[in-house]
Amino acid sequence: MDAPEFYTTFSTLYDALARHGPGVGRLREALADALAPAPGDTVVELGCGTGANHPHFRDLIGPAGRYVGVDFSPGVLDVASDRERAAGAAFVRADATRPPIRSASVDACCSAFVSGMLAEPAAAVRTWADLVGPGGRLALLDLARTTRPGWRLLNPGFRLFVRLGSPPGGANPFDGSPTARLDERVAAAHRELGTRCSDVTTATLAGGFARVSAGTVR
C-alpha cells in the first residue's frame, strides 16, 4: 500500500482525527493566524488532506477570497470536496512538492503536518516560496519531538504515534528511526522558511510538540 492508498483507505478516520483530535483545532487556528492572509487573498494549502484547515482560513479571507487545497490522495480529497466545496473551496489532486498552480494567482501558502513526510523538505519550501513570490506569505505547522523539560517524558508515546501513523511502503519511507527522521525534516523545512522569509515568527505549542513558523517571502 503506497501513501495515497493509505490515506484513501483511512480517509474517514483521518478526517475525524484531523478535525476532532485533542487540541488540533487550536493548532489549526494558530497556523491560520500566523499566515495572516488578508480579506480577498488566495490561499493555497499544500497537503490539505480533508480540508480541515479551510474553515480557519475562510473567516480571514472572506467571501472575496479563495482557498485551494492540493493533495495526492483521492480519498481525502473526496471527503474534502463533499464538505468544503460548497463553502467556496477548490481542491486539486497533485503532488504538494510540484503544485500545478500559477504563481501570479497566489497570495499565501501553507502546509500542516506535511514537512516531516517529505524526502526533501527544504526543496519543497523553496518551491512554495517561489509559488507566492516576494511579498507573499508562507507558513508551516509541524509536529516533532519536544525538548521542553517535563514534556520530554511523553516523547516515547509520540514515537509510537509516529510509527502508527506512517504509511507502510510509502514513496518516501523513513530510514532508521521514524521520529529522528521526522525531527530532521521538520527542522530543515522551518530553517529554510527562515532563510527565504523576512519578519519570521516561530511558536511552539502543545508542550513543544507542535511548531508554527511564518514569514513574508523576500
KEKE-3310 file (N, C-alpha, C; in steps of 0.2 Angstrom, whole numbers, plus 5000, padded with zeros to 4 digits):
npx = (5004:5004:5007:4997:4986:4985:4981:4969:4962:4960:4953:4941:4943:4955:4950:4941:4951:4958:4950:4944:4953:4962:4966:4969:4962:4965:4979:4977:4970:4981:4990:4983:4982:4995:4999:4991:4982:4975:4959:4951:4962:4970:4973:4984:4984:4996:4996:4983:4975:4959:4954:4953:4958:4952:4940:4946:4954:4944:4936:4946:4949:4937:4922:4926:4938:4949:4952:4963:4965:4978:4982:4988:4981:4967:4956:4955:4953:4941:4933:4935:4930:4917:4912:4918:4918:4906:4907:4915:4928:4941:4948:4963:4970:4986:5004:5011:5023:5025:5016:5002:5000:4997:5009:5006:4994:4993:4993:4996:5003:5003:5007:5002:5007:5015:5029:5037:5035:5041:5054:5063:5062:5067:5069:5055:5050:5057:5051:5038:5039:5043:5031:5022:5030:5040:5034:5023:5015:5020:5018:5021:5015:5020:5023:5035:5047:5047:5058:5056:5058:5051:5040:5046:5045:5035:5039:5042:5029:5025:5034:5028:5016:5020:5025:5014:5006:5013:5013:5014:5027:5027:5031:5041:5049:5053:5069:5078:5076:5059:5055:5067:5070:5059:5060:5072:5068:5058:5065:5073:5064:5058:5069:5073:5062:5065:5076:5071:5062:5057:5053:5051:5041:5041:5033:5030:5019:5007:5015:5027:5028:5022:5026:5025:5029:5031:5031:5036:5039:5055)
npy = (4994:5011:5028:5037:5028:5023:5034:5036:5024:5026:5037:5042:5040:5047:5060:5062:5062:5073:5084:5083:5079:5079:5095:5099:5108:5121:5121:5122:5134:5142:5141:5147:5160:5164:5163:5174:5179:5192:5199:5194:5187:5174:5158:5145:5128:5116:5099:5096:5087:5082:5095:5101:5113:5123:5130:5138:5147:5153:5162:5173:5176:5179:5182:5186:5180:5166:5149:5136:5119:5106:5090:5073:5062:5053:5049:5057:5069:5067:5067:5080:5088:5085:5091:5104:5111:5117:5127:5136:5132:5125:5110:5101:5087:5083:5082:5089:5094:5099:5109:5112:5126:5143:5155:5168:5170:5168:5172:5168:5154:5138:5124:5109:5098:5091:5093:5084:5072:5073:5069:5078:5091:5105:5109:5108:5118:5129:5129:5132:5145:5151:5150:5159:5170:5186:5196:5188:5177:5164:5149:5136:5122:5109:5094:5087:5079:5085:5096:5102:5103:5091:5089:5080:5068:5062:5059:5045:5040:5049:5044:5031:5035:5041:5030:5022:5031:5032:5029:5013:5007:5019:5032:5039:5032:5031:5030:5021:5027:5032:5044:5051:5054:5062:5073:5079:5082:5091:5101:5105:5110:5121:5129:5132:5140:5151:5156:5160:5170:5185:5195:5184:5173:5162:5149:5138:5125:5115:5108:5109:5100:5104:5115:5131:5141:5156:5169:5183:5181:5185)
npz = (5000:4995:4999:4995:4994:5007:5014:5008:5011:5025:5026:5032:5045:5047:5044:5055:5066:5061:5063:5075:5085:5100:5105:5092:5085:5090:5085:5072:5071:5075:5065:5054:5059:5060:5047:5042:5031:5020:5018:5004:4998:4990:4995:4996:5001:5004:5003:5009:5014:5021:5021:5033:5038:5031:5036:5045:5038:5030:5037:5038:5025:5019:5009:4997:4995:4991:4993:4990:4990:4989:4986:4986:4988:4983:4991:5003:4997:4991:5002:5007:4996:4996:5008:5009:4997:4994:5002:4996:4993:4983:4976:4972:4964:4966:4967:4982:4982:4969:4964:4953:4950:4945:4949:4949:4954:4967:4984:4997:5005:5013:5024:5033:5045:5035:5031:5038:5031:5019:5007:5003:5011:5013:4999:4995:5002:4996:4984:4987:4992:4980:4974:4980:4979:4980:4994:4997:5008:5019:5028:5040:5049:5060:5068:5080:5090:5107:5116:5128:5146:5157:5148:5140:5144:5138:5125:5121:5119:5109:5099:5096:5091:5079:5072:5071:5063:5051:5033:5027:5016:5009:4996:5001:5011:5029:5034:5046:5062:5063:5070:5073:5059:5056:5065:5059:5046:5049:5055:5045:5036:5042:5045:5032:5028:5037:5030:5018:5020:5027:5043:5051:5062:5075:5084:5098:5102:5111:5122:5116:5106:5094:5081:5074:5060:5052:5038:5028:5011:5004)
capx = (5000:5008:5005:4990:4981:4985:4976:4962:4959:4959:4951:4936:4946:4960:4946:4939:4956:4960:4945:4942:4958:4963:4970:4971:4958:4970:4985:4975:4969:4987:4993:4979:4983:5002:4999:4988:4980:4971:4952:4951:4968:4970:4977:4985:4987:4999:4995:4977:4971:4952:4952:4951:4961:4949:4936:4950:4955:4938:4934:4951:4949:4931:4919:4930:4945:4949:4956:4964:4969:4982:4984:4990:4976:4960:4951:4954:4950:4933:4930:4936:4926:4910:4910:4920:4917:4900:4909:4919:4935:4943:4953:4967:4974:4993:5010:5012:5030:5025:5009:5001:4996:5001:5011:5004:4987:4993:4995:4999:5003:5005:5006:5001:5009:5017:5036:5041:5034:5044:5061:5067:5058:5069:5067:5048:5049:5059:5046:5032:5041:5043:5024:5019:5034:5041:5029:5018:5015:5021:5018:5021:5014:5023:5025:5041:5048:5048:5064:5054:5059:5045:5036:5050:5043:5030:5042:5041:5022:5025:5037:5023:5011:5023:5026:5007:5003:5017:5011:5018:5029:5026:5035:5047:5049:5058:5075:5080:5071:5055:5055:5073:5070:5054:5064:5077:5065:5054:5070:5076:5059:5057:5076:5073:5057:5068:5081:5068:5057:5058:5049:5049:5039:5040:5030:5029:5013:5006:5020:5033:5027:5020:5030:5022:5033:5028:5035:5034:5044:5059)
capy = (5000:5017:5033:5039:5022:5023:5040:5035:5019:5028:5044:5044:5040:5053:5066:5063:5065:5080:5089:5082:5076:5084:5101:5100:5114:5126:5121:5124:5141:5145:5141:5152:5167:5165:5165:5180:5181:5197:5198:5193:5184:5167:5154:5138:5124:5110:5093:5099:5082:5083:5102:5103:5120:5128:5134:5143:5152:5156:5168:5178:5179:5182:5179:5188:5176:5159:5143:5130:5113:5102:5084:5067:5056:5054:5048:5063:5075:5066:5070:5087:5091:5084:5095:5111:5114:5121:5133:5141:5129:5121:5105:5099:5081:5084:5082:5095:5097:5101:5111:5114:5132:5148:5159:5175:5170:5165:5177:5165:5146:5135:5116:5107:5091:5088:5093:5078:5066:5074:5067:5084:5096:5111:5110:5109:5125:5134:5129:5135:5152:5154:5150:5165:5176:5191:5199:5183:5174:5157:5147:5129:5119:5103:5090:5084:5078:5091:5097:5105:5099:5088:5086:5075:5061:5060:5058:5038:5040:5052:5040:5026:5039:5042:5024:5020:5035:5032:5025:5007:5006:5025:5034:5042:5029:5033:5026:5021:5029:5037:5050:5055:5057:5067:5079:5081:5085:5097:5106:5108:5114:5128:5133:5135:5146:5157:5158:5163:5175:5191:5195:5177:5172:5155:5147:5131:5124:5108:5106:5109:5095:5107:5121:5135:5146:5160:5175:5186:5179:5190)
capz = (5000:4995:5004:4993:4995:5014:5016:5005:5015:5031:5025:5036:5052:5047:5044:5062:5070:5059:5065:5082:5089:5106:5104:5085:5082:5092:5081:5065:5071:5076:5058:5050:5062:5058:5039:5042:5024:5020:5015:4997:4996:4988:5000:4994:5006:5001:5008:5013:5017:5021:5021:5040:5039:5027:5040:5049:5033:5027:5041:5037:5018:5017:5003:4991:4995:4988:4996:4985:4993:4985:4990:4981:4989:4980:4996:5007:4993:4990:5009:5007:4991:4998:5013:5009:4991:4995:5006:4992:4992:4977:4978:4966:4965:4964:4972:4985:4980:4962:4964:4946:4951:4943:4955:4949:4957:4974:4989:5003:5005:5020:5025:5040:5046:5029:5030:5040:5027:5013:5007:5003:5014:5011:4992:4995:5005:4991:4979:4990:4992:4974:4972:4982:4976:4985:4997:4998:5015:5019:5035:5041:5055:5060:5074:5081:5097:5111:5120:5135:5152:5159:5142:5136:5146:5133:5119:5119:5116:5102:5094:5094:5087:5073:5069:5069:5058:5045:5028:5025:5009:5005:4991:5004:5018:5034:5035:5053:5067:5060:5074:5071:5053:5056:5068:5055:5041:5051:5057:5039:5032:5046:5044:5025:5029:5039:5025:5012:5023:5032:5048:5053:5068:5077:5090:5099:5106:5113:5126:5112:5101:5088:5079:5069:5058:5046:5037:5021:5006:5002)
cpx = (5004:5004:4998:4984:4980:4980:4969:4958:4956:4956:4946:4939:4951:4956:4944:4945:4959:4956:4944:4947:4960:4968:4971:4967:4962:4976:4983:4973:4976:4991:4989:4981:4991:5003:4996:4986:4975:4964:4953:4957:4966:4975:4978:4988:4990:4999:4989:4973:4963:4949:4950:4954:4956:4944:4940:4952:4949:4936:4939:4950:4943:4928:4922:4936:4944:4954:4956:4968:4972:4984:4985:4985:4969:4954:4950:4951:4943:4930:4930:4931:4919:4907:4912:4919:4911:4902:4914:4926:4935:4948:4956:4971:4981:4998:5011:5018:5030:5018:5008:4997:5000:5003:5008:4997:4987:4996:4998:4998:5005:5004:5005:5003:5012:5025:5040:5040:5038:5052:5066:5063:5060:5068:5060:5047:5051:5054:5040:5033:5041:5036:5021:5023:5035:5035:5023:5020:5016:5021:5018:5019:5016:5023:5032:5042:5050:5055:5062:5055:5052:5041:5040:5049:5038:5033:5041:5034:5021:5028:5032:5018:5014:5023:5019:5004:5007:5014:5016:5020:5027:5032:5042:5047:5054:5063:5077:5075:5066:5054:5061:5073:5065:5057:5068:5073:5061:5059:5072:5071:5058:5064:5075:5068:5061:5073:5077:5063:5060:5053:5046:5046:5039:5037:5029:5023:5013:5012:5027:5033:5025:5024:5026:5027:5030:5032:5033:5040:5048:5059)
cpy = (5006:5022:5036:5034:5022:5028:5039:5030:5021:5035:5047:5045:5046:5059:5067:5065:5072:5085:5089:5080:5081:5089:5103:5107:5121:5127:5124:5132:5145:5146:5147:5159:5169:5167:5172:5183:5187:5196:5198:5190:5177:5163:5147:5134:5117:5104:5094:5093:5083:5090:5104:5110:5125:5133:5140:5149:5156:5162:5174:5181:5181:5179:5181:5184:5169:5155:5138:5125:5109:5096:5078:5061:5057:5053:5054:5069:5074:5069:5077:5091:5090:5089:5103:5114:5119:5128:5138:5138:5126:5116:5103:5093:5082:5083:5088:5098:5100:5104:5114:5121:5138:5153:5166:5176:5169:5171:5174:5157:5144:5127:5115:5100:5087:5088:5087:5072:5067:5072:5073:5090:5104:5113:5111:5116:5130:5134:5133:5143:5155:5154:5156:5171:5181:5195:5194:5180:5167:5155:5139:5127:5111:5100:5087:5083:5084:5090:5100:5100:5097:5085:5080:5068:5058:5058:5050:5037:5043:5048:5034:5029:5040:5036:5022:5024:5035:5027:5019:5007:5013:5027:5036:5039:5031:5028:5026:5023:5034:5044:5054:5058:5063:5073:5082:5085:5091:5103:5109:5112:5121:5132:5136:5141:5152:5160:5162:5169:5180:5191:5189:5177:5164:5154:5140:5130:5116:5105:5105:5104:5098:5114:5124:5141:5150:5166:5177:5184:5185:5191)
cpz = (5000:4999:5001:4995:5003:5016:5013:5009:5021:5031:5030:5043:5052:5047:5052:5066:5068:5062:5072:5087:5095:5104:5097:5082:5084:5087:5074:5065:5072:5069:5054:5053:5060:5051:5038:5035:5025:5017:5007:4994:4994:4992:4997:4999:5003:5006:5012:5016:5016:5021:5028:5041:5036:5031:5044:5045:5031:5030:5039:5030:5016:5011:4997:4990:4992:4991:4991:4989:4988:4989:4985:4982:4987:4986:5000:5003:4992:4997:5009:5002:4993:5003:5012:5002:4991:4999:5003:4991:4986:4979:4971:4968:4962:4969:4975:4984:4973:4961:4957:4946:4948:4948:4955:4953:4964:4979:4995:5002:5012:5019:5032:5041:5040:5029:5032:5036:5020:5013:5007:5005:5012:5004:4991:4997:5000:4986:4981:4990:4985:4971:4974:4979:4982:4988:4999:5005:5014:5027:5035:5048:5055:5067:5074:5088:5101:5115:5127:5140:5154:5154:5139:5138:5142:5126:5116:5116:5109:5097:5092:5090:5080:5069:5066:5063:5051:5039:5027:5018:5005:5000:4995:5011:5023:5034:5043:5057:5064:5064:5073:5064:5052:5059:5063:5049:5043:5052:5050:5035:5036:5045:5037:5025:5031:5035:5020:5014:5027:5038:5050:5060:5069:5083:5091:5104:5108:5117:5122:5106:5094:5087:5073:5067:5052:5045:5030:5017:5004:4994)
residu = (MET:ASP:ALA:PRO:GLU:PHE:TYR:THR:THR:PHE:SER:THR:LEU:TYR:ASP:ALA:LEU:ALA:ARG:HIS:GLY:PRO:GLY:VAL:GLY:ARG:LEU:ARG:GLU:ALA:LEU:ALA:ASP:ALA:LEU:ALA:PRO:ALA:PRO:GLY:ASP:THR:VAL:VAL:GLU:LEU:GLY:CYS:GLY:THR:GLY:ALA:ASN:HIS:PRO:HIS:PHE:ARG:ASP:LEU:ILE:GLY:PRO:ALA:GLY:ARG:TYR:VAL:GLY:VAL:ASP:PHE:SER:PRO:GLY:VAL:LEU:ASP:VAL:ALA:SER:ASP:ARG:GLU:ARG:ALA:ALA:GLY:ALA:ALA:PHE:VAL:ARG:ALA:ASP:ALA:THR:ARG:PRO:PRO:ILE:ARG:SER:ALA:SER:VAL:ASP:ALA:CYS:CYS:SER:ALA:PHE:VAL:SER:GLY:MET:LEU:ALA:GLU:PRO:ALA:ALA:ALA:VAL:ARG:THR:TRP:ALA:ASP:LEU:VAL:GLY:PRO:GLY:GLY:ARG:LEU:ALA:LEU:LEU:ASP:LEU:ALA:ARG:THR:THR:ARG:PRO:GLY:TRP:ARG:LEU:LEU:ASN:PRO:GLY:PHE:ARG:LEU:PHE:VAL:ARG:LEU:GLY:SER:PRO:PRO:GLY:GLY:ALA:ASN:PRO:PHE:ASP:GLY:SER:PRO:THR:ALA:ARG:LEU:ASP:GLU:ARG:VAL:ALA:ALA:ALA:HIS:ARG:GLU:LEU:GLY:THR:ARG:CYS:SER:ASP:VAL:THR:THR:ALA:THR:LEU:ALA:GLY:GLY:PHE:ALA:ARG:VAL:SER:ALA:GLY:THR:VAL:ARG)
# end
